[in-house]
């Protein structure tokens, strides 16, 4: 893999890692015990539309680098296993968010409302948005 491909993959993995962390927070601020598909989509939309802090960038890039360099061992990882439950919708339905009023959860709801008007500013962000859209379509969901 050349350096450019490595860097793109690293950034993508960092984005995904951060989005999953946001999804976990969304779930923890709900009445559910397990992350569901809506939490994942909400985390992805939030991460698409809200920039990471410097600390989040460094943490996520470090984890992505560890994964890419094959140094990641899930058994040695101190983080809890994240349980995800998802049932594919048989009918078209809207993504649901929680009702928490903390900054992140409130921002998630704002991001969901503005998702369709969001214009990504680079090619990687556009691909990220396209993958969210495709995933929603495949699973009978809409934002």
N, C-alpha and C positions, 0 to 999 in steps of 0.2 A: 504494500500500500504506500503510495507516495504521500508526502507531507501535507499537501492540500486536502486529499481525501481523509487523511487522519484527522486533520483539524476540523473539517466539516462534521465528521462523525463524532468527534469529541464534543463539539458545541451542541449537536443534536442530543447526545446522551445527557449532557448537562441540563439542557432544557427539560428533557423527560424526567430526570431525577428531581428537579425543582418542582415540576408540575405534580408529580406523585406526592411530594411533601405537602403541597398545597391541598391536594385531594384528601390527604390524611387529616389535615386540620379541618377541612370542611366536614368530613365525617365525624370527627371528634366533637364538633360543635352542633351536631344533630342528635336525634334520638336513636340513631342506628349504632350498632356495634361493629359493623363491617363496611368497608368502602364498597360502594356500588358503582355501576357504570356511569350514572349521572355525576357522581363525585369526580370520577376520572375526567369526564368531558369538561366539567366546571374548572378543574385544575388546569387542564390544557388551555382552555379559553383564557383563564386568568393569566397564565404564563405567557401566552401569545401577546396579550394586550398590556401587561404590566412589566416593566423592566425589573430585573433582579437587583438587589443591593450588592455592593462590592463584596460583602461577606458571603452572600448567597452564590455569587459568581465563583468565588474562590473555592467554596465548599463543593459546589456541583462540578466544576472543572476538575478538581482534585479526584473526586469519586469517578468521573468519567475516565480520567487518565489511568486510574487504578484498574478499572474494568478493561480498558483497551490494552493495558500492559499485562493482562492475565494475572494480576496480583490479588484480585478480589476473591475472597473465599467466604461464601455466605454463612458457613458454620462459625467462622471467626468474627463475623459482623455482630456488633453489639445491638444494632437496631432490631426491634421486634419484627417478626414476620407480619406482613400486612395481608390480611384476609380480604379477598375481593369476591363479592357475590354479584352475579349479573344474570338476568333472565331476559332473553331477546324479546322485545315487544312484538306482538303479532299485529298490532294496529299502530298507525303513526301516532306518536305522542311527543309532547314537549318535554325537554330536559327540565328536571326539578332541582331547585337549590334549597338550602336550609333557610331557617328564619332567624338565625343569629344576627345580632347587630354589631358584632366586632368589626374592626376595619377590614380584615381580609374577606369575611363573608359578605359584608356590604359591597365591597369592591367587586366580588364575584358576580353579584346580581347586576351591578352596573355594567360589567363587562358583557354579560349575557344580553342585556338590553341593547348594547352598542355593537355587538359582534358583527352583524351584517354590514354596518357602515365602516367597520375598521378596514383601513387600507394598509396592508403590510408594507414596510419601508425597505425590505430587501428580499432577495430570492428565497433564502432559507425560511424567513417568516411566512412568505407566501406558500411555500410547500407545507409548512406546519399547519397553516389555515386550511389548505386543501385536504390534508389528511384528516383533520377534524370533520370537515364537511363530508368526506367520503365515508368515514366511520359512522357518522350520524345517519347517512342515507342507508348504509348496509344494515343498520340495526333499527330502522324505522323510528328514528328520533329526529327532532328538529329543535333549533335554538330560537 
